[in-house]
Every structure is written in C-alpha cells, then in structure tokens.
Amino acid sequence: MSMCKFLVVNGVVSQSVEVPPVSSLLETHPGAYTTSRTHCNASCLLFWERHLRRLADSARILVESRPDLLFGLGDKRVFSKSHCASFSLWESVICPRVDDSLRKLLPIALKGRSSKEELVITTLVSGNLRNLGDLDEGDGKQDRVFRALDVYVHIGFYVPPVFGDEDNCGRLAVVGRGRDIARAKFAKWVRQRKKFEGLKPPLVNEILLTNDGDQILEGGVTNFFVVCRKDDSSSNPENRFIYEVQTASINEGVLPGIVRQLIIEVCLAKEIPVREVAPSWSQRELWEEAFITNGLRLVQHVESIQVPSSLELKNLSLLADNSWKEIMASIVGWDALSDMREESCLKKSNSAPKVLVWFLQSHLAFFV
C-alpha cells in the first residue's frame, strides 16, 4: 500500500515532505470531522454529499452544546447569542470550502495511487479561537463563520477488504460506556477511545459500548446491527419475515453513521423489518447474525462478540484485568467453540439472515 499522504489546510496544499498520519491530525486538533473513501478504483466518492451534511451538522452541534470540543477551549465556555447565531449557516459555508480543498488535492493524490487502492478522505473542521475573538458584530454572518473555522482535508490510501472473507470478519468486545455528544463526530473521541482500545483482548478488532451492560449502542468507529428473530416468530411460522434488523436509535446515544442510515433506507425500500432499538444482550439467544458498518468498511460481518466476566460497566476498573469469556462465537459457522456450537452455527450459516446481510451490503451500491 502506498505510504504517501496529502493535506490541504484552508485551501493551501501542504508542501511538507512529511504529512502527518490522519490519527495525528485528529489527536492534535479539535473539531468535527468525517471520513469517506472512493469506490471502483477511485472513480467516485462514496456518499460524499451525506458526509458533508453530517460534517456541518456535527460542527453546529458542537458550537451549540460543547464549543470546547470545536475550539479546543480549556473549559466549556458559553458563547454569546451573537456568536451562536452566526453559526446558523454552517452547511452553506463549510461545504464549498471542503469541495474547493478537495478539488485542489484530488488530482495530486490520484497520481500517487497504486492499483486496487482507494483514496481515504478525512475532513476536519476546527475552530479558530484567534479569529473568533476578532469577529466584529458588523461582519456578515457568512464571513464570521468563514473566519472562525479552519478546514483540513487529508487524503491517504486504503485497500478495501473482501466482504464475507473469513479474515475480514468483525471480532468484537464490550469494553465501556457510550460517548458524550454522540450525535456529533468529533476529533477528541480519537484520543478518548484509546483507553477502551487498551482494554480489548487479543485478536479483537473493534470495541462495543453500552451504558447499562445490556443495551449495545455502537462500536468505537462503527454502528452495530443484529439480525434478530422476532418474539412472535414461533407462533407464526408461515410469516414471510420472522427476522428483523435492529440497531440503536440516535436518541439512545449513537453516531448517525452514513452507512447506518443507508442500511435502514435499504430495509425500508425492500420491506425488510427494521427497528431502531439498541440490541439487548439479555436477548442474545434471539440473535441470528450481527454486523457493523462505517464509511471505510461499509458492511462487515461479525464473527464473535466477547464480554468481560462481569458486565459491571459502571466501574471500568473491573475490565482492566481482561478477564474475558467468549459467549457468542462463529455465528455463521467459522471456528466453532465446540461440536455442539459448530452444528448450530453451520445451520445458521445457511439460513435467511446470512443471505440478508449479503443482500444489504450489495444494495449499498445503488446509493453511490
């Protein structure tokens, strides 16, 4: 994979030989951000307009509720009404600046791309405290927003894994509580989630968050879904849909992921039952499959979920000893824990839910 990285800051292409990795950019600057990628050998941008709208919305949410996360303030300083009012035009100011930066950087990045690589595009909108203090009440609203924000566009490279491949399955572990201000995608979470990443057991490639030890909210960088048998399926075996897709609602405290919303739209369009409710760990016997979504992986099937011996998540120190037990593994028949589990999993691997997840993944292409 190409190691080159490219960066534009406020419309100016960085001439630095050593452009920092995107993780460093997000860890050293406050603000709202979004990450997307190209598709089909970099021939198109995936869901770009949706990403821009969420970026602007995340910035608006931060300035209204947690300006410290946008401007890097040492405290949760309260903005004046005039400052907040000037941020009513977020989308009309942010989106053109991002598009302009991308137009400058995209041709350069495409030249550095190797075969089979896609471009990963991360856009960060960060508050500029110095310019914020200089804003004059007489300035036009758009000009005030423009000057109060710094816009970074970072491009790297990514080889998408093959969907359904055994090596590309999600191996998840429940490790901690949900995020604050979950509706916004903000840079500080990149640092905050590191404490959870350090708690996960070996081979786990994504964490899960829950506030009460039962309702699973989301992953560290993904949204979480299950395909669940309906409670009344046994009483109505002829029902066309005995399963439903479940994922936590935005109001329960999860990020409004772009692919999350697309999965819901696909389900509704194809009349597949879908319910926005946090999957309940206590009802895991009804789970037939699980999958996670985000802007890079799109849809990733879950192979296993691990939990601590105790789910007393109110005291995170209980998780520090990594005393894990795997209570649900190989949902689709891979690497079963025992002969009994292998038999049941192999049956599930040929059932409707597996077909359903493949169906959902393939239909995302209609939204490109």
C-alpha positions as CSV (number, residue, x, y, z in Angstrom):
1,M,0.0,0.0,0.0
2,S,1.2,3.5,-0.8
3,M,2.6,5.4,2.2
4,C,2.1,8.8,0.7
5,K,-0.3,11.2,2.4
6,F,-1.6,14.6,1.3
7,L,-3.0,17.6,3.1
8,V,-4.8,20.9,2.4
9,V,-5.2,23.5,5.1
10,N,-7.6,26.3,4.4
11,G,-7.3,25.8,0.7
12,V,-3.5,25.6,0.6
13,V,-1.8,22.4,-0.3
14,S,0.8,21.4,2.2
15,Q,4.3,21.3,0.7
16,S,5.7,19.4,3.7
17,V,7.6,16.2,2.8
18,E,6.2,14.5,5.9
19,V,2.4,14.9,6.0
20,P,1.3,13.5,9.4
21,P,-0.9,10.4,9.5
22,V,-4.6,11.2,9.9
23,S,-4.6,9.9,13.5
24,S,-2.0,12.6,14.5
25,L,-4.0,15.3,12.8
26,L,-7.2,14.4,14.7
27,E,-5.3,14.0,18.0
28,T,-3.7,17.4,17.8
29,H,-6.6,19.5,16.6
30,P,-10.1,19.9,18.0
31,G,-13.1,19.9,15.8
32,A,-15.7,18.0,13.9
33,Y,-14.6,15.5,11.2
34,T,-15.8,12.9,8.8
35,T,-14.1,10.1,6.8
36,S,-15.1,8.8,3.5
37,R,-13.4,7.0,0.6
38,T,-13.5,6.4,-3.1
39,H,-15.1,3.4,-4.8
40,C,-14.5,1.4,-8.0
41,N,-10.8,2.2,-8.5
42,A,-11.2,5.8,-7.3
43,S,-13.8,6.6,-9.9
44,C,-16.3,8.0,-7.5
45,L,-16.7,9.3,-3.9
46,L,-18.9,7.3,-1.6
47,F,-21.9,9.2,-0.2
48,W,-20.0,12.5,-0.3
49,E,-22.9,14.8,0.0
50,R,-24.2,12.9,3.0
51,H,-20.8,13.2,4.6
52,L,-20.7,17.0,4.0
53,R,-24.1,17.5,5.6
54,R,-23.1,15.4,8.7
55,L,-19.8,17.3,9.0
56,A,-21.7,20.6,9.0
57,D,-24.3,19.3,11.4
58,S,-21.6,17.9,13.8
59,A,-19.9,21.3,13.8
60,R,-23.2,23.0,14.6
61,I,-24.0,20.6,17.4
62,L,-20.6,21.2,19.0
63,V,-20.8,25.0,18.9
64,E,-24.3,24.9,20.4
65,S,-23.6,22.4,23.1
66,R,-19.8,21.8,23.5
67,P,-17.8,24.6,21.9
68,D,-14.7,23.3,23.8
69,L,-14.7,20.3,21.5
70,L,-14.7,22.5,18.4
71,F,-12.3,25.3,19.6
72,G,-10.1,23.4,22.0
73,L,-11.1,25.6,24.9
74,G,-9.8,24.7,28.3
75,D,-13.3,24.9,29.7
76,K,-16.9,24.7,28.4
77,R,-17.1,28.4,27.7
78,V,-20.5,29.7,26.9
79,F,-20.8,31.5,23.6
80,S,-22.7,34.7,23.3
81,K,-26.0,34.7,21.4
82,S,-24.4,36.7,18.6
83,H,-21.7,34.1,18.2
84,C,-24.2,31.2,18.1
85,A,-26.5,33.0,15.7
86,S,-23.6,33.4,13.3
87,F,-23.3,29.7,13.1
88,S,-26.7,29.1,11.6
89,L,-25.3,28.9,8.1
90,W,-22.9,26.0,8.7
91,E,-23.6,24.0,5.6
92,S,-23.5,26.9,3.2
93,V,-20.1,27.9,4.5
94,I,-18.4,24.6,5.2
95,C,-19.4,22.6,2.2
96,P,-18.0,24.9,-0.5
97,R,-14.7,25.3,1.4
98,V,-14.3,21.5,1.7
99,D,-15.2,21.0,-2.0
100,D,-12.7,23.6,-3.1
101,S,-9.9,22.0,-1.0
102,L,-10.8,18.5,-2.4
103,R,-10.6,19.8,-6.0
104,K,-7.1,21.0,-5.4
105,L,-5.9,17.9,-3.7
106,L,-7.6,15.1,-5.5
107,P,-5.6,15.2,-8.8
108,I,-2.4,15.1,-6.8
109,A,-3.5,12.2,-4.7
110,L,-4.7,10.2,-7.7
111,K,-1.3,10.4,-9.3
112,G,0.2,8.7,-6.2
113,R,-2.4,5.9,-6.2
114,S,-1.5,2.3,-6.9
115,S,-3.7,-0.3,-8.5
116,K,-6.6,-1.6,-6.3
117,E,-6.1,1.3,-3.8
118,E,-8.9,3.7,-2.9
119,L,-8.5,7.2,-1.5
120,V,-9.4,7.8,2.1
121,I,-10.6,11.4,2.6
122,T,-10.8,12.8,6.1
123,T,-12.1,16.3,6.5
124,L,-11.7,18.2,9.8
125,V,-13.4,21.5,10.7
126,S,-11.6,23.1,13.6
127,G,-12.5,26.3,15.4
128,N,-10.0,29.2,15.2
129,L,-10.0,30.9,18.6
130,R,-7.9,33.9,17.4
131,N,-10.2,34.8,14.6
132,L,-13.3,34.2,16.8
133,G,-12.1,36.8,19.2
134,D,-11.6,39.3,16.3
135,L,-15.1,38.9,14.9
136,D,-17.0,42.2,14.7
137,E,-20.7,42.5,15.2
138,G,-20.8,44.3,11.8
139,D,-19.4,41.4,9.9
140,G,-21.7,39.4,7.7
141,K,-22.8,36.1,9.1
142,Q,-21.2,34.0,6.4
143,D,-18.0,35.9,6.7
144,R,-17.9,35.4,10.5
145,V,-18.4,31.7,10.2
146,F,-15.8,31.5,7.4
147,R,-13.1,33.3,9.5
148,A,-13.9,31.3,12.7
149,L,-13.1,27.9,11.1
150,D,-10.0,26.2,9.8
151,V,-10.7,23.4,7.3
152,Y,-8.3,20.5,6.8
153,V,-8.6,17.8,4.1
154,H,-6.3,14.8,4.5
155,I,-6.0,12.0,1.9
156,G,-4.4,8.6,2.4
157,F,-4.8,5.2,0.7
158,Y,-6.8,2.1,1.6
159,V,-7.3,-1.4,0.1
160,P,-10.9,-2.4,0.8
161,P,-11.1,-6.0,2.2
162,V,-13.3,-8.5,0.5
163,F,-16.8,-8.7,2.1
164,G,-17.5,-12.1,3.6
165,D,-13.9,-13.2,3.7
166,E,-13.0,-15.0,6.9
167,D,-10.1,-12.7,7.5
168,N,-12.3,-9.7,7.3
169,C,-14.8,-10.6,10.0
170,G,-15.5,-8.4,12.9
171,R,-14.3,-9.7,16.3
172,L,-15.9,-7.5,18.9
173,A,-15.6,-7.0,22.6
174,V,-17.7,-5.0,25.1
175,V,-15.4,-2.6,26.9
176,G,-17.1,0.5,28.2
177,R,-19.7,3.2,28.3
178,G,-21.2,5.2,25.4
179,R,-19.9,8.6,24.1
180,D,-21.0,12.0,25.2
181,I,-22.4,14.2,22.4
182,A,-22.8,11.0,20.4
183,R,-24.7,12.8,17.6
184,A,-21.5,14.6,16.6
185,K,-18.4,13.1,15.1
186,F,-15.6,15.0,16.9
187,A,-11.8,14.7,16.9
188,K,-11.3,14.3,20.7
189,W,-13.0,10.9,20.6
190,V,-9.9,9.6,18.7
191,R,-8.0,10.2,21.9
192,Q,-10.8,9.2,24.3
193,R,-11.3,5.8,22.7
194,K,-7.7,4.8,23.2
195,K,-8.4,3.9,26.9
196,F,-11.0,1.4,25.7
197,E,-8.8,0.1,22.9
198,G,-6.3,-0.8,25.6
199,L,-8.8,-3.0,27.4
200,K,-9.8,-5.3,24.5
201,P,-8.5,-8.9,24.4
202,P,-6.2,-10.3,21.7
203,L,-7.5,-10.6,18.2
204,V,-10.4,-8.2,18.8
205,N,-10.6,-5.6,16.1
206,E,-13.5,-3.4,17.3
207,I,-14.9,-2.4,20.7
208,L,-18.6,-2.2,21.7
209,L,-20.1,0.4,24.1
210,T,-23.0,0.0,26.5
211,N,-24.3,2.2,29.3
212,D,-26.1,-0.4,31.3
213,G,-24.5,-3.7,30.5
214,D,-27.4,-4.9,28.4
215,Q,-28.2,-2.5,25.5
216,I,-25.4,-2.4,23.0
217,L,-25.1,1.0,21.5
218,E,-22.3,1.2,18.9
219,G,-18.7,0.4,18.3
220,G,-15.7,2.7,18.7
221,V,-15.7,3.5,15.0
222,T,-18.8,1.6,13.8
223,N,-22.5,1.3,14.2
224,F,-23.7,-2.1,15.4
225,F,-26.6,-4.2,14.0
226,V,-28.1,-7.6,14.7
227,V,-30.5,-9.7,12.7
228,C,-32.9,-10.9,15.4
229,R,-35.7,-13.4,15.5
230,K,-39.0,-11.8,16.2
231,D,-40.5,-12.7,19.6
232,D,-43.7,-13.9,17.8
233,S,-41.9,-15.9,15.1
234,S,-42.6,-19.3,16.7
235,S,-46.4,-18.6,16.8
236,N,-46.5,-17.7,13.1
237,P,-44.0,-19.9,11.3
238,E,-45.5,-19.0,7.9
239,N,-44.7,-15.4,8.3
240,R,-42.5,-14.2,5.4
241,F,-40.3,-12.2,7.7
242,I,-39.5,-14.0,11.0
243,Y,-36.4,-11.8,11.5
244,E,-35.9,-8.1,11.9
245,V,-32.8,-5.8,11.7
246,Q,-32.1,-3.9,14.9
247,T,-29.7,-1.1,15.7
248,A,-29.7,1.6,18.4
249,S,-31.6,4.8,17.7
250,I,-29.9,8.1,17.6
251,N,-31.8,9.2,20.7
252,E,-30.2,6.3,22.6
253,G,-26.8,7.9,22.1
254,V,-25.1,6.8,18.9
255,L,-23.4,8.5,15.9
256,P,-25.8,9.0,12.9
257,G,-23.5,6.9,10.7
258,I,-23.8,7.4,6.9
259,V,-23.9,3.7,6.2
260,R,-26.1,3.1,9.2
261,Q,-28.7,5.3,7.6
262,L,-28.3,3.7,4.2
263,I,-28.9,0.2,5.7
264,I,-32.1,1.5,7.3
265,E,-33.2,3.0,3.9
266,V,-32.5,-0.2,2.1
267,C,-34.5,-2.2,4.6
268,L,-37.4,0.2,4.3
269,A,-37.3,0.2,0.5
270,K,-37.2,-3.6,0.3
271,E,-39.8,-4.0,3.1
272,I,-37.4,-5.7,5.4
273,P,-38.4,-5.2,9.0
274,V,-36.1,-2.8,10.8
275,R,-36.3,-1.4,14.2
276,E,-34.2,1.4,15.8
277,V,-33.7,-0.1,19.2
278,A,-30.5,-1.0,21.0
279,P,-29.9,-4.7,20.7
280,S,-30.4,-6.3,24.1
281,W,-27.6,-8.5,25.4
282,S,-30.1,-10.4,27.6
283,Q,-32.0,-11.4,24.4
284,R,-28.9,-12.6,22.5
285,E,-30.4,-16.0,22.2
286,L,-32.6,-14.5,19.5
287,W,-29.7,-13.0,17.6
288,E,-29.0,-14.9,14.3
289,E,-26.3,-12.6,13.0
290,A,-24.5,-9.4,13.7
291,F,-22.7,-6.9,11.5
292,I,-21.0,-3.5,11.8
293,T,-20.9,-0.5,9.5
294,N,-18.8,2.5,8.8
295,G,-17.5,4.7,6.0
296,L,-14.5,2.6,5.2
297,R,-15.5,-1.0,5.8
298,L,-19.1,-0.3,4.7
299,V,-20.6,-3.6,6.0
300,Q,-18.5,-6.1,8.0
301,H,-19.9,-9.4,9.2
302,V,-19.4,-10.2,12.9
303,E,-17.7,-13.5,13.7
304,S,-17.6,-13.2,17.5
305,I,-18.5,-11.0,20.5
306,Q,-16.7,-11.2,23.8
307,V,-17.7,-9.7,27.1
308,P,-15.9,-9.4,30.5
309,S,-16.8,-12.0,33.2
310,S,-18.8,-9.2,34.8
311,L,-20.6,-6.5,32.8
312,E,-20.5,-4.0,35.7
313,L,-19.5,-1.3,33.3
314,K,-20.2,1.5,35.8
315,N,-16.8,0.6,37.3
316,L,-14.4,0.3,34.3
317,S,-11.6,-0.9,36.6
318,L,-13.4,-4.3,36.6
319,L,-12.5,-4.6,32.9
320,A,-8.8,-3.9,33.3
321,D,-7.8,-7.5,34.1
322,N,-9.1,-8.6,30.7
323,S,-11.0,-11.5,32.3
324,W,-12.9,-12.2,29.2
325,K,-15.1,-15.1,28.2
326,E,-16.5,-15.6,24.7
327,I,-20.2,-16.2,24.9
328,M,-21.1,-15.9,21.2
329,A,-18.8,-17.1,18.6
330,S,-18.8,-18.1,14.9
331,I,-22.4,-17.0,14.3
332,V,-22.0,-18.0,10.7
333,G,-20.1,-21.3,11.2
334,W,-16.4,-20.3,11.4
335,D,-14.1,-21.7,14.1
336,A,-16.8,-23.0,16.3
337,L,-16.0,-23.4,20.0
338,S,-17.4,-27.0,20.2
339,D,-19.1,-29.7,18.2
340,M,-22.4,-28.6,19.5
341,R,-21.8,-25.0,18.7
342,E,-20.4,-25.9,15.3
343,E,-23.5,-27.8,14.4
344,S,-25.8,-25.0,15.3
345,C,-23.7,-22.4,13.6
346,L,-23.5,-24.4,10.4
347,K,-27.2,-24.5,10.3
348,K,-27.4,-20.7,10.8
349,S,-24.8,-20.2,8.0
350,N,-27.3,-21.5,5.5
351,S,-30.3,-19.5,6.9
352,A,-32.0,-16.4,5.7
353,P,-30.1,-13.9,7.9
354,K,-26.8,-14.6,6.2
355,V,-28.4,-14.0,2.9
356,L,-30.0,-10.9,4.3
357,V,-26.7,-9.3,5.3
358,W,-25.2,-10.1,1.9
359,F,-28.3,-8.5,0.3
360,L,-28.0,-5.3,2.4
361,Q,-24.3,-5.0,1.6
362,S,-24.8,-5.4,-2.2
363,H,-27.6,-2.9,-2.3
364,L,-25.5,-0.1,-0.9
365,A,-24.2,0.3,-4.5
366,F,-27.5,1.8,-5.6
367,F,-26.8,4.8,-3.3
368,V,-23.3,5.6,-4.8
